[in-house]
Amino acid sequence: MSQGEARPPLLADADGVYRVHIIGNSGSGKSTLGRDLSSLLELPHIPLDSLFWKPGWTRSTTEEFTQRIRETLDSSPRGWIVDGNFTGMGAGFVTGEANNVIWLDPPLLLYFPRVMWRTFLRLLRLREPCSPGCLERPGVVFFSKDSILWWCLTNHFRFKSKTQALMSDPSIVRKTVHLGGWGLEYRRWWSSVVYMVKGHPKST
C-alpha cells in the first residue's frame, strides 16, 4: 500500500493471505461477523470458545488451550478468521499473528438484548451452544455469577479499558479496525469489505 493511499478495510500479506482476529465483549457480534467473513473470504472460522470449553463447561488448561489454537492456526495456511478474546488464558499470540484485528465495540444497550435472546434460545435448545456439550442451565443463567448475562454486564467497561490499553501498541493499532456506535460504522465497513473482495483483487 503506497504512502497516502487509503487503508483498505482488510489487510492481506504479500501472498494475499488474510488472518483476522475479531475481539469484543460477549454478545458484541464476534461469531456472526466471523461466520460472515468466513463465507465471504472462503476461510475457516475458528471460535476460541469451541477450543477452550470442554463438554460440561470444563475449562481447558492454558497448555491445552494454546496447543489447540496453535494446531488449528497451523492447519490453515491460507488464512483464518478467529473470534474470541481469552488473552488471560494465553491466546494473546493470535492478535500478534493476525494481520487484521476487528474490535467490535457497540454500546451495551445495543447488544445486551441480543445476548439475552441468544441465551433464551440456548436454554430452549433452539440454538447451538457456544461449544459442544456446554448447555445453558436456568440456575446458572439467572442465579449465578457464572452467568453469561452477568459476565456481559460486568465485563463491558473492563474489556473496553483493557483493549484501549492494548491499543497503546502501534503495531496493533496499525492493523486494527475499531467499530463502535449503533451500527452505522459496522454497516459501512462491511459494505467496503464486500466491495473490495468481490470488486477488486485481494491486495495489501
Summary of the structure (lengths in Angstrom):
residues: 204
radius of gyration: 17.2
end to end distance: 5.7
largest distance: 56.1
contacts: 561
relative contact order: 0.18
helix: 49%
strand: 13%
